[in-house]
Amino acid sequence: MTTLLYKKQSYMSEKELIQKAIGKKIKELRLAKKISQQDMAAYCNFETPNYCRIESGRTNPTLYTLYVIAKNLQIPLCELVAEI
């Protein structure tokens, strides 16, 4: 049972790392296009605090959420997860 708990903790760490990596990528792409967080949230029809949580990696966005973000950044969806 200890092993199972260890694996679950490792999984959570990996999950958090992935969320942070995706959030960082979104932020880099947004900044490259000179879009504010508030404007990006509005384009995506998200509340600004929710969008901020995505960029900071504090939430696990759905595939549809990532699709909406990619669409508004005018990039292919796969670019958000490439090299992760």
N, C-alpha and C positions, 0 to 999 in steps of 0.2 A: 504494500500500500504506500510506503514511503516513496518508492520509485515512481508510482503514478502521480503523486503530488509534485515531485520534482519535474516530471515531464510537463505537467500542466503549467507550472511556473515558468519553465523554459519557453513553452509555447506563447505564453502571455508576453514575455520579453520580446520574442521574435515579432509578435503581432504589433507591439508598440513601436518597435524599430521600423517596421514596414509603414505604419501609419505616419510616423514622423518623416520618413523618406518621401512619401507621396505628398505630404503637406509642404515639405521644403521645395519639391519640384514645382508644385502649383504656385507657390509664392515666387520662385525664381522666374517662372514664365509670365506671371502677372506683372511683376516689376519690369521685366524686359519690354513689356508692352505699355508701360507707364500708366497702369490702371490702379486706382486706389482700392483698398479692401471694400470700402463702402459701395463704390461703383460696381465692383465685381459681384458683390452680394446682390445688388439690385438687378444686374443683368441676369443673374441666375435665379432670381426670385427667391432668395434665401434671406433670412434675417441676418444682419451683420454679425452678431455674436456667434451664431451657428457657423457662418463661413469662417470666422476667425479660429474657431475650434478645429476646423478641417485643416487649415494652414499650419496650425501649431501641432498637429498630430494628436490631439486629445480626443478624437472621435474616429469611429470606423465608418467612413462614407460608403454608401451603397454603390453598386455599379452604375445605377442610374444617376446618382449624384455626380459621380466622376464624369459620366457622359455629358451632363449639363455643363459642368465646368469646362471640359475640353471643347465643347461646342462654342461656348462663349469666349474661350481663348483662341478659337479658330485653329485648333490643332487636332490631329487624330487622337482618339482615346488612348491608343497604345503608347503614345508618347509620355503619358502620365506615369506609366508603370515600367517603362523601358529602363533597363540597367538597375533594377532593384533586386 
